[in-house]
Amino acid sequence: MSSSTQTVIECIILIISAFIVTRTIMGWLQGRACTQVIKDLEKQKARDVASAVPLPYAKPKFIRFGLRDYRPTAVRILQESDVVGKTKKDTYYLKDGYTSFVFKDRLFPWNK
């Protein structure tokens, strides 16, 4: 194997490794954000439509400073997963039968 071929193979392996590591970190951060949203709703006792609460971070900000906020995406994922409900007044609540433990087992089975 020539030196240039070895260098190309090493670069490809490095790029693939960087991609896998960044995707893993992003998944972990997204999972943490989902857990934060659920805990926030549990803390505010938003368990049904009548007790729904507004979440100030539910919509992404146009001007953003600092690190990325994964909570708006987490709210969307939780809505699509049927864990969190949204009312017409843009307030949010936990749907029946879901707790943080059930959610983790359902979407993040490796967090057992």
N, CA, C and O atoms as a GROMACS GRO file, in nm:
protein
  448
    1MET      N    1   0.083  -0.118   0.000
    1MET     CA    2   0.000   0.000   0.000
    1MET      C    3   0.089   0.125   0.000
    1MET      O    4   0.184   0.136   0.077
    2SER      N    5   0.055   0.217  -0.087
    2SER     CA    6   0.136   0.338  -0.093
    2SER      C    7   0.096   0.434   0.018
    2SER      O    8  -0.009   0.419   0.081
    3SER      N    9   0.179   0.532   0.040
    3SER     CA   10   0.158   0.628   0.148
    3SER      C   11   0.032   0.712   0.124
    3SER      O   12  -0.041   0.742   0.218
    4SER      N   13   0.008   0.750  -0.001
    4SER     CA   14  -0.109   0.833  -0.031
    4SER      C   15  -0.240   0.755  -0.013
    4SER      O   16  -0.339   0.810   0.033
    5THR      N   17  -0.240   0.628  -0.048
    5THR     CA   18  -0.359   0.545  -0.029
    5THR      C   19  -0.389   0.528   0.119
    5THR      O   20  -0.504   0.535   0.161
    6GLN      N   21  -0.286   0.507   0.197
    6GLN     CA   22  -0.303   0.493   0.342
    6GLN      C   23  -0.356   0.623   0.403
    6GLN      O   24  -0.441   0.619   0.492
    7THR      N   25  -0.309   0.735   0.357
    7THR     CA   26  -0.355   0.865   0.406
    7THR      C   27  -0.503   0.886   0.373
    7THR      O   28  -0.578   0.935   0.457
    8VAL      N   29  -0.543   0.850   0.253
    8VAL     CA   30  -0.684   0.864   0.213
    8VAL      C   31  -0.773   0.775   0.298
    8VAL      O   32  -0.879   0.819   0.342
    9ILE      N   33  -0.731   0.653   0.323
    9ILE     CA   34  -0.809   0.560   0.406
    9ILE      C   35  -0.820   0.614   0.549
    9ILE      O   36  -0.927   0.608   0.609
   10GLU      N   37  -0.710   0.665   0.603
   10GLU     CA   38  -0.714   0.723   0.738
   10GLU      C   39  -0.808   0.843   0.745
   10GLU      O   40  -0.880   0.858   0.843
   11CYS      N   41  -0.808   0.927   0.643
   11CYS     CA   42  -0.899   1.043   0.640
   11CYS      C   43  -1.045   0.999   0.634
   11CYS      O   44  -1.130   1.057   0.701
   12ILE      N   45  -1.074   0.898   0.554
   12ILE     CA   46  -1.211   0.847   0.545
   12ILE      C   47  -1.256   0.790   0.678
   12ILE      O   48  -1.369   0.815   0.722
   13ILE      N   49  -1.170   0.714   0.745
   13ILE     CA   50  -1.203   0.658   0.876
   13ILE      C   51  -1.223   0.770   0.977
   13ILE      O   52  -1.314   0.762   1.059
   14LEU      N   53  -1.141   0.872   0.973
   14LEU     CA   54  -1.155   0.986   1.064
   14LEU      C   55  -1.287   1.059   1.041
   14LEU      O   56  -1.354   1.096   1.138
   15ILE      N   57  -1.326   1.081   0.917
   15ILE     CA   58  -1.452   1.149   0.886
   15ILE      C   59  -1.571   1.067   0.933
   15ILE      O   60  -1.665   1.121   0.992
   16ILE      N   61  -1.568   0.937   0.908
   16ILE     CA   62  -1.678   0.850   0.952
   16ILE      C   63  -1.686   0.848   1.104
   16ILE      O   64  -1.796   0.854   1.160
   17SER      N   65  -1.572   0.841   1.171
   17SER     CA   66  -1.571   0.841   1.318
   17SER      C   67  -1.626   0.972   1.373
   17SER      O   68  -1.704   0.970   1.469
   18ALA      N   69  -1.586   1.084   1.314
   18ALA     CA   70  -1.636   1.215   1.360
   18ALA      C   71  -1.787   1.224   1.340
   18ALA      O   72  -1.858   1.277   1.425
   19PHE      N   73  -1.837   1.172   1.229
   19PHE     CA   74  -1.980   1.174   1.203
   19PHE      C   75  -2.055   1.092   1.309
   19PHE      O   76  -2.156   1.138   1.363
   20ILE      N   77  -2.007   0.973   1.338
   20ILE     CA   78  -2.072   0.886   1.437
   20ILE      C   79  -2.070   0.951   1.575
   20ILE      O   80  -2.171   0.948   1.646
   21VAL      N   81  -1.958   1.008   1.614
   21VAL     CA   82  -1.947   1.072   1.746
   21VAL      C   83  -2.041   1.192   1.757
   21VAL      O   84  -2.109   1.207   1.858
   22THR      N   85  -2.046   1.277   1.654
   22THR     CA   86  -2.134   1.394   1.661
   22THR      C   87  -2.281   1.353   1.663
   22THR      O   88  -2.360   1.415   1.734
   23ARG      N   89  -2.319   1.252   1.587
   23ARG     CA   90  -2.458   1.206   1.587
   23ARG      C   91  -2.495   1.147   1.723
   23ARG      O   92  -2.607   1.165   1.771
   24THR      N   93  -2.402   1.076   1.785
   24THR     CA   94  -2.427   1.019   1.918
   24THR      C   95  -2.445   1.130   2.021
   24THR      O   96  -2.536   1.123   2.104
   25ILE      N   97  -2.361   1.232   2.016
   25ILE     CA   98  -2.372   1.343   2.111
   25ILE      C   99  -2.503   1.418   2.089
   25ILE      O  100  -2.569   1.456   2.186
   26MET      N  101  -2.540   1.441   1.964
   26MET     CA  102  -2.666   1.510   1.935
   26MET      C  103  -2.786   1.429   1.986
   26MET      O  104  -2.881   1.486   2.039
   27GLY      N  105  -2.782   1.299   1.969
   27GLY     CA  106  -2.890   1.214   2.020
   27GLY      C  107  -2.899   1.220   2.171
   27GLY      O  108  -3.009   1.224   2.226
   28TRP      N  109  -2.787   1.219   2.237
   28TRP     CA  110  -2.785   1.228   2.383
   28TRP      C  111  -2.842   1.362   2.430
   28TRP      O  112  -2.921   1.366   2.524
   29LEU      N  113  -2.800   1.472   2.364
   29LEU     CA  114  -2.852   1.604   2.400
   29LEU      C  115  -3.003   1.613   2.375
   29LEU      O  116  -3.076   1.674   2.453
   30GLN      N  117  -3.049   1.553   2.265
   30GLN     CA  118  -3.192   1.554   2.235
   30GLN      C  119  -3.270   1.475   2.339
   30GLN      O  120  -3.378   1.516   2.381
   31GLY      N  121  -3.216   1.362   2.380
   31GLY     CA  122  -3.281   1.282   2.484
   31GLY      C  123  -3.289   1.357   2.616
   31GLY      O  124  -3.390   1.350   2.686
   32ARG      N  125  -3.182   1.428   2.650
   32ARG     CA  126  -3.183   1.511   2.772
   32ARG      C  127  -3.288   1.621   2.763
   32ARG      O  128  -3.356   1.651   2.861
   33ALA      N  129  -3.300   1.682   2.646
   33ALA     CA  130  -3.399   1.788   2.628
   33ALA      C  131  -3.540   1.732   2.642
   33ALA      O  132  -3.626   1.797   2.702
   34CYS      N  133  -3.566   1.614   2.588
   34CYS     CA  134  -3.698   1.552   2.602
   34CYS      C  135  -3.729   1.525   2.749
   34CYS      O  136  -3.840   1.550   2.796
   35THR      N  137  -3.631   1.475   2.821
   35THR     CA  138  -3.650   1.450   2.963
   35THR      C  139  -3.676   1.579   3.039
   35THR      O  140  -3.758   1.582   3.130
   36GLN      N  141  -3.606   1.687   3.003
   36GLN     CA  142  -3.627   1.817   3.068
   36GLN      C  143  -3.768   1.868   3.045
   36GLN      O  144  -3.831   1.920   3.137
   37VAL      N  145  -3.819   1.853   2.923
   37VAL     CA  146  -3.954   1.900   2.892
   37VAL      C  147  -4.056   1.821   2.974
   37VAL      O  148  -4.149   1.879   3.030
   38ILE      N  149  -4.039   1.690   2.980
   38ILE     CA  150  -4.132   1.606   3.056
   38ILE      C  151  -4.127   1.643   3.204
   38ILE      O  152  -4.231   1.658   3.267
   39LYS      N  153  -4.007   1.659   3.258
   39LYS     CA  154  -3.995   1.697   3.400
   39LYS      C  155  -4.056   1.833   3.427
   39LYS      O  156  -4.117   1.855   3.532
   40ASP      N  157  -4.039   1.926   3.332
   40ASP     CA  158  -4.098   2.058   3.347
   40ASP      C  159  -4.251   2.050   3.352
   40ASP      O  160  -4.314   2.115   3.434
   41LEU      N  161  -4.308   1.970   3.265
   41LEU     CA  162  -4.454   1.954   3.264
   41LEU      C  163  -4.502   1.880   3.390
   41LEU      O  164  -4.608   1.913   3.443
   42GLU      N  165  -4.425   1.782   3.437
   42GLU     CA  166  -4.461   1.712   3.560
   42GLU      C  167  -4.455   1.807   3.680
   42GLU      O  168  -4.541   1.804   3.767
   43LYS      N  169  -4.352   1.893   3.682
   43LYS     CA  170  -4.335   1.987   3.792
   43LYS      C  171  -4.450   2.088   3.797
   43LYS      O  172  -4.494   2.128   3.904
   44GLN      N  173  -4.497   2.128   3.680
   44GLN     CA  174  -4.608   2.223   3.673
   44GLN      C  175  -4.744   2.154   3.678
   44GLN      O  176  -4.848   2.219   3.668
   45LYS      N  177  -4.743   2.022   3.695
   45LYS     CA  178  -4.865   1.940   3.706
   45LYS      C  179  -4.959   1.960   3.587
   45LYS      O  180  -5.080   1.973   3.604
   46ALA      N  181  -4.903   1.962   3.469
   46ALA     CA  182  -4.982   1.975   3.346
   46ALA      C  183  -5.015   1.835   3.295
   46ALA      O  184  -4.947   1.782   3.207
   47ARG      N  185  -5.120   1.776   3.352
   47ARG     CA  186  -5.155   1.637   3.322
   47ARG      C  187  -5.275   1.622   3.229
   47ARG      O  188  -5.302   1.512   3.181
   48ASP      N  189  -5.348   1.731   3.201
   48ASP     CA  190  -5.462   1.724   3.111
   48ASP      C  191  -5.483   1.861   3.046
   48ASP      O  192  -5.411   1.957   3.075
   49VAL      N  193  -5.583   1.868   2.959
   49VAL     CA  194  -5.608   1.993   2.885
   49VAL      C  195  -5.638   2.108   2.979
   49VAL      O  196  -5.596   2.221   2.955
   50ALA      N  197  -5.711   2.082   3.086
   50ALA     CA  198  -5.750   2.187   3.180
   50ALA      C  199  -5.629   2.246   3.253
   50ALA      O  200  -5.629   2.364   3.288
   51SER      N  201  -5.528   2.166   3.276
   51SER     CA  202  -5.411   2.214   3.351
   51SER      C  203  -5.291   2.242   3.260
   51SER      O  204  -5.179   2.254   3.308
   52ALA      N  205  -5.314   2.253   3.129
   52ALA     CA  206  -5.206   2.278   3.033
   52ALA      C  207  -5.137   2.411   3.062
   52ALA      O  208  -5.201   2.508   3.104
   53VAL      N  209  -5.007   2.415   3.038
   53VAL     CA  210  -4.928   2.535   3.066
   53VAL      C  211  -4.851   2.578   2.941
   53VAL      O  212  -4.817   2.495   2.857
   54PRO      N  213  -4.824   2.707   2.929
   54PRO     CA  214  -4.742   2.751   2.815
   54PRO      C  215  -4.595   2.717   2.840
   54PRO      O  216  -4.546   2.724   2.952
   55LEU      N  217  -4.528   2.680   2.734
   55LEU     CA  218  -4.384   2.653   2.742
   55LEU      C  219  -4.312   2.761   2.661
   55LEU      O  220  -4.323   2.764   2.538
   56PRO      N  221  -4.240   2.849   2.728
   56PRO     CA  222  -4.176   2.960   2.657
   56PRO      C  223  -4.072   2.915   2.554
   56PRO      O  224  -4.041   2.990   2.462
   57TYR      N  225  -4.020   2.798   2.570
   57TYR     CA  226  -3.917   2.748   2.480
   57TYR      C  227  -3.973   2.657   2.371
   57TYR      O  228  -3.895   2.595   2.298
   58ALA      N  229  -4.104   2.648   2.357
   58ALA     CA  230  -4.164   2.557   2.260
   58ALA      C  231  -4.140   2.599   2.116
   58ALA      O  232  -4.134   2.515   2.026
   59LYS      N  233  -4.125   2.727   2.093
   59LYS     CA  234  -4.097   2.776   1.958
   59LYS      C  235  -3.955   2.827   1.952
   59LYS      O  236  -3.910   2.897   2.043
   60PRO      N  237  -3.883   2.793   1.845
   60PRO     CA  238  -3.744   2.839   1.836
   60PRO      C  239  -3.735   2.990   1.821
   60PRO      O  240  -3.821   3.054   1.762
   61LYS      N  241  -3.628   3.046   1.877
   61LYS     CA  242  -3.605   3.190   1.868
   61LYS      C  243  -3.534   3.221   1.736
   61LYS      O  244  -3.454   3.142   1.686
   62PHE      N  245  -3.566   3.337   1.679
   62PHE     CA  246  -3.501   3.375   1.554
   62PHE      C  247  -3.357   3.420   1.578
   62PHE      O  248  -3.267   3.386   1.500
   63ILE      N  249  -3.336   3.494   1.685
   63ILE     CA  250  -3.201   3.538   1.718
   63ILE      C  251  -3.154   3.454   1.836
   63ILE      O  252  -3.216   3.456   1.943
   64ARG      N  253  -3.047   3.381   1.816
   64ARG     CA  254  -3.002   3.287   1.917
   64ARG      C  255  -2.857   3.317   1.951
   64ARG      O  256  -2.772   3.331   1.863
   65PHE      N  257  -2.829   3.327   2.080
   65PHE     CA  258  -2.693   3.346   2.127
   65PHE      C  259  -2.653   3.224   2.209
   65PHE      O  260  -2.737   3.165   2.278
   66GLY      N  261  -2.529   3.186   2.202
   66GLY     CA  262  -2.482   3.075   2.283
   66GLY      C  263  -2.504   2.941   2.216
   66GLY      O  264  -2.511   2.931   2.093
   67LEU      N  265  -2.514   2.839   2.298
   67LEU     CA  266  -2.528   2.703   2.248
   67LEU      C  267  -2.669   2.676   2.195
   67LEU      O  268  -2.762   2.750   2.225
   68ARG      N  269  -2.682   2.571   2.117
   68ARG     CA  270  -2.811   2.535   2.059
   68ARG      C  271  -2.907   2.488   2.167
   68ARG      O  272  -2.869   2.416   2.259
   69ASP      N  273  -3.032   2.530   2.154
   69ASP     CA  274  -3.137   2.488   2.246
   69ASP      C  275  -3.218   2.376   2.179
   69ASP      O  276  -3.284   2.400   2.077
   70TYR      N  277  -3.212   2.256   2.234
   70TYR     CA  278  -3.279   2.140   2.176
   70TYR      C  279  -3.424   2.127   2.222
   70TYR      O  280  -3.496   2.041   2.172
   71ARG      N  281  -3.467   2.211   2.316
   71ARG     CA  282  -3.602   2.196   2.371
   71ARG      C  283  -3.714   2.218   2.270
   71ARG      O  284  -3.813   2.144   2.276
   72PRO      N  285  -3.707   2.315   2.176
   72PRO     CA  286  -3.815   2.326   2.077
   72PRO      C  287  -3.831   2.199   1.993
   72PRO      O  288  -3.943   2.156   1.965
   73THR      N  289  -3.720   2.139   1.954
   73THR     CA  290  -3.726   2.014   1.879
   73THR      C  291  -3.778   1.901   1.967
   73THR      O  292  -3.851   1.814   1.920
   74ALA      N  293  -3.741   1.902   2.095
   74ALA     CA  294  -3.789   1.800   2.188
   74ALA      C  295  -3.940   1.808   2.204
   74ALA      O  296  -4.008   1.705   2.210
   75VAL      N  297  -3.994   1.928   2.212
   75VAL     CA  298  -4.140   1.945   2.224
   75VAL      C  299  -4.208   1.887   2.101
   75VAL      O  300  -4.310   1.819   2.112
   76ARG      N  301  -4.152   1.914   1.983
   76ARG     CA  302  -4.210   1.860   1.859
   76ARG      C  303  -4.203   1.708   1.856
   76ARG      O  304  -4.300   1.642   1.818
   77ILE      N  305  -4.090   1.652   1.897
   77ILE     CA  306  -4.074   1.506   1.899
   77ILE      C  307  -4.174   1.444   1.997
   77ILE      O  308  -4.235   1.341   1.967
   78LEU      N  309  -4.190   1.506   2.114
   78LEU     CA  310  -4.283   1.453   2.214
   78LEU      C  311  -4.427   1.462   2.164
   78LEU      O  312  -4.508   1.374   2.196
   79GLN      N  313  -4.460   1.565   2.088
   79GLN     CA  314  -4.594   1.575   2.031
   79GLN      C  315  -4.616   1.464   1.928
   79GLN      O  316  -4.720   1.400   1.927
   80GLU      N  317  -4.519   1.444   1.842
   80GLU     CA  318  -4.529   1.340   1.740
   80GLU      C  319  -4.533   1.201   1.801
   80GLU      O  320  -4.592   1.109   1.743
   81SER      N  321  -4.470   1.183   1.916
   81SER     CA  322  -4.468   1.053   1.984
   81SER      C  323  -4.591   1.031   2.070
   81SER      O  324  -4.604   0.927   2.135
   82ASP      N  325  -4.681   1.129   2.073
   82ASP     CA  326  -4.806   1.121   2.149
   82ASP      C  327  -4.780   1.116   2.300
   82ASP      O  328  -4.855   1.052   2.374
   83VAL      N  329  -4.676   1.184   2.344
   83VAL     CA  330  -4.645   1.194   2.486
   83VAL      C  331  -4.697   1.326   2.541
   83VAL      O  332  -4.747   1.333   2.654
   84VAL      N  333  -4.686   1.432   2.460
   84VAL     CA  334  -4.729   1.566   2.498
   84VAL      C  335  -4.840   1.611   2.404
   84VAL      O  336  -4.833   1.588   2.283
   85GLY      N  337  -4.941   1.676   2.460
   85GLY     CA  338  -5.049   1.731   2.381
   85GLY      C  339  -5.041   1.882   2.377
   85GLY      O  340  -4.982   1.945   2.466
   86LYS      N  341  -5.099   1.941   2.273
   86LYS     CA  342  -5.099   2.086   2.257
   86LYS      C  343  -5.243   2.133   2.238
   86LYS      O  344  -5.320   2.072   2.164
   87THR      N  345  -5.278   2.241   2.307
   87THR     CA  346  -5.412   2.296   2.294
   87THR      C  347  -5.412   2.406   2.187
   87THR      O  348  -5.307   2.443   2.135
   88LYS      N  349  -5.529   2.457   2.156
   88LYS     CA  350  -5.540   2.564   2.056
   88LYS      C  351  -5.477   2.694   2.105
   88LYS      O  352  -5.442   2.780   2.024
   89LYS      N  353  -5.463   2.708   2.236
   89LYS     CA  354  -5.404   2.828   2.294
   89LYS      C  355  -5.252   2.817   2.308
   89LYS      O  356  -5.190   2.896   2.380
   90ASP      N  357  -5.191   2.721   2.241
   90ASP     CA  358  -5.047   2.696   2.248
   90ASP      C  359  -4.999   2.666   2.389
   90ASP      O  360  -4.893   2.714   2.430
   91THR      N  361  -5.077   2.589   2.462
   91THR     CA  362  -5.033   2.539   2.592
   91THR      C  363  -5.014   2.389   2.579
   91THR      O  364  -5.072   2.325   2.492
   92TYR      N  365  -4.932   2.333   2.666
   92TYR     CA  366  -4.890   2.193   2.653
   92TYR      C  367  -4.922   2.116   2.781
   92TYR      O  368  -4.925   2.173   2.890
   93TYR      N  369  -4.944   1.986   2.766
   93TYR     CA  370  -4.974   1.898   2.879
   93TYR      C  371  -4.927   1.757   2.848
   93TYR      O  372  -4.912   1.720   2.732
   94LEU      N  373  -4.903   1.679   2.953
   94LEU     CA  374  -4.868   1.538   2.936
   94LEU      C  375  -4.995   1.459   2.911
   94LEU      O  376  -5.094   1.477   2.982
   95LYS      N  377  -4.992   1.372   2.813
   95LYS     CA  378  -5.109   1.290   2.784
   95LYS      C  379  -5.119   1.176   2.885
   95LYS      O  380  -5.022   1.143   2.953
   96ASP      N  381  -5.237   1.116   2.894
   96ASP     CA  382  -5.262   1.009   2.991
   96ASP      C  383  -5.169   0.890   2.971
   96ASP      O  384  -5.140   0.850   2.858
   97GLY      N  385  -5.123   0.835   3.082
   97GLY     CA  386  -5.047   0.711   3.079
   97GLY      C  387  -4.899   0.725   3.051
   97GLY      O  388  -4.830   0.623   3.044
   98TYR      N  389  -4.848   0.844   3.035
   98TYR     CA  390  -4.706   0.860   3.005
   98TYR      C  391  -4.633   0.925   3.121
   98TYR      O  392  -4.676   1.027   3.174
   99THR      N  393  -4.523   0.864   3.157
   99THR     CA  394  -4.433   0.922   3.257
   99THR      C  395  -4.294   0.922   3.196
   99THR      O  396  -4.274   0.868   3.088
  100SER      N  397  -4.200   0.982   3.263
  100SER     CA  398  -4.063   0.986   3.211
  100SER      C  399  -4.009   0.845   3.190
  100SER      O  400  -3.939   0.819   3.093
  101PHE      N  401  -4.042   0.754   3.284
  101PHE     CA  402  -3.991   0.618   3.274
  101PHE      C  403  -4.045   0.548   3.150
  101PHE      O  404  -3.970   0.484   3.077
  102VAL      N  405  -4.175   0.560   3.125
  102VAL     CA  406  -4.236   0.497   3.008
  102VAL      C  407  -4.176   0.557   2.881
  102VAL      O  408  -4.147   0.484   2.786
  103PHE      N  409  -4.159   0.687   2.880
  103PHE     CA  410  -4.103   0.753   2.762
  103PHE      C  411  -3.962   0.704   2.733
  103PHE      O  412  -3.930   0.674   2.618
  104LYS      N  413  -3.879   0.695   2.834
  104LYS     CA  414  -3.742   0.649   2.813
  104LYS      C  415  -3.740   0.508   2.758
  104LYS      O  416  -3.663   0.478   2.666
  105ASP      N  417  -3.824   0.419   2.813
  105ASP     CA  418  -3.826   0.281   2.764
  105ASP      C  419  -3.875   0.273   2.620
  105ASP      O  420  -3.832   0.186   2.544
  106ARG      N  421  -3.965   0.362   2.584
  106ARG     CA  422  -4.025   0.356   2.452
  106ARG      C  423  -3.933   0.409   2.343
  106ARG      O  424  -3.920   0.347   2.238
  107LEU      N  425  -3.870   0.524   2.366
  107LEU     CA  426  -3.788   0.584   2.262
  107LEU      C  427  -3.639   0.568   2.285
  107LEU      O  428  -3.561   0.570   2.189
  108PHE      N  429  -3.598   0.551   2.410
  108PHE     CA  430  -3.457   0.536   2.440
  108PHE      C  431  -3.435   0.408   2.521
  108PHE      O  432  -3.407   0.415   2.640
  109PRO      N  433  -3.446   0.291   2.458
  109PRO     CA  434  -3.436   0.165   2.533
  109PRO      C  435  -3.301   0.142   2.597
  109PRO      O  436  -3.291   0.062   2.690
  110TRP      N  437  -3.196   0.210   2.551
  110TRP     CA  438  -3.063   0.191   2.610
  110TRP      C  439  -3.045   0.266   2.740
  110TRP      O  440  -2.941   0.251   2.805
  111ASN      N  441  -3.145   0.347   2.783
  111ASN     CA  442  -3.135   0.422   2.909
  111ASN      C  443  -3.191   0.345   3.028
  111ASN      O  444  -3.220   0.406   3.130
  112LYS      N  445  -3.207   0.217   3.019
  112LYS     CA  446  -3.265   0.138   3.129
  112LYS      C  447  -3.171   0.131   3.245
  112LYS      O  448  -3.203   0.069   3.347
   0.00000   0.00000   0.00000
